Amino acid sequence: MKKSNQQFIIAVLILIIVIVYLFVTAPPPLNNKQQLDAQLPVEFVLRLANEENKVVRKLYTKDIVQAGTKIGIKFDEKWQKESVVAGMLPAQFLRETAMYLEKSPVRLGLYLGSKYPINETNLIEGLQATEFSKLTNKKQDVFFNLPADETFVFMSADIAVVKACVTCHNEHPETPKADWKMNDIMGATTWLYPRKAMSVNDALLLLSELRNGFKYSYQLFLNEVKKMPKPYSIGNKWPDEGDFVPKTDTFMEKFSALASHSTMEKLLAHTASNN
Amino acid sequence: MMVGHDNLQCSSCHQDEQGSFRQQLQANIQYLLNNRKEAVSVGLKPVGNSECIKCHERPNERHPVYRFREPKYRKATEKVRADTCTACHLEHKSKRITVEMNYCMHCHDTLTLEEDPIDISHQQLIEDNNWSSCLTCHDYHGNHNMKTETEIKKAITVPALKKYFDRAANPYPGKIIHKAKNEEK
């Protein structure tokens, strides 16, 4: 046999071995997270997350911040300074939750922004600003994706539903707008997720991690309460009952009672309509 | 290794990718052939923010990485990937910080202060393109309990800071507020 023929046969054999090694699936193929069971559109899941966030925010604002202020609990935007002993403001509750999410395996982004933010870093700009204008004009939440990559964005209006929000923003020394009124759209909550669909499991993990984020933020608030000069009893009671502050489990139980039914109903309805 | 990481095990940061070597190669070939939507790593998974934050979580973080994933920071993150820890703290380099000192310019170039507290104004420093000066007064992560200088000459010098970026001792005044988890023990 000619040498060139031998080389050809060896090359073909090597090629066959490489093809068998790379394509013949003797070991089962690896899970493809994006393809398996990815039937829930990200917009649907982000809407659920947003509803849960609205519930926790209202609960913290009314039952903790408003009621807590009446029994002498201080709330201060500089609560994280060592020299300040105070609870966080509602917007900061959200920010701490977003910080928690960074530690979790879920790639969920959560941001709060406004056209007139007190903190300049929360200014809505660029494409977000364009979408925010649509949101304010139509008074409807918006969903879009970023053209540069596979990031999906859901923006939901932050409406002034609690008097304290309006008063604080109007009276803040650094506010760029001091004529907020009740029911104004003060800004938007922005959610980011890097895929257009997810499995039910991934959606449940996302919602569960979001709730863990709420828990984490609330625990940070309790850590401050424990440092306050006036002693507050941390347990099963709420500030509107006296000098009490609910423990984390009590807070989360009330949150769950307010949010879980709606979330579960929506998940079931969506699953039923797609099967 | 980076300062403080000398005694860490590889598995402290690196986790195995799912599957065998052969499965990983097959998955990537299928990805290249457009038969699968996700590529996989071969051998070890890349180290992400969550691995870093497990030890370096700081409640009062001034520049949390997650903030930079917001769409408005897209232009800035094209210049400096502030949305990932490893963009500035590249491991296995024997340095603390592996970027140049002027990265503040990508976000703060339009900075204006109504009442500027320092003797050479921020405006002037920006006009002079003196971006290395930012970190001589400000600690990026806000992890030092320090008062910001109002006189530039009293601030840390740029060479001293560069040495710190490499491996030298911490020149920032004030105690470190949040230590890494393994340092707490």
Interface residues (C-beta under 8 A of the other chain):
Chain A: Y21 L22 F23 T25 A26 P27 P28 P29 L30 N31 N32 K33 Q34 Q35 Q80 E82 E96 A98 M99 L101 E102 K103 S104 P105 G109 Y111 G113 T121 L123 I124 E125 G126 L127 Q128 L146 A148 T151 V153 T190 L192 L220
Chain B: Q18 G19 S20 R22 Q23 Q24 L25 Q26 A27 I29 Q30 R36 K37 E38 V40 N49 S50 I53 K54 E57 P59 N60 E61 P64 V65 Y66 R67 R69 E70 P71 K72 R74 N145 I177
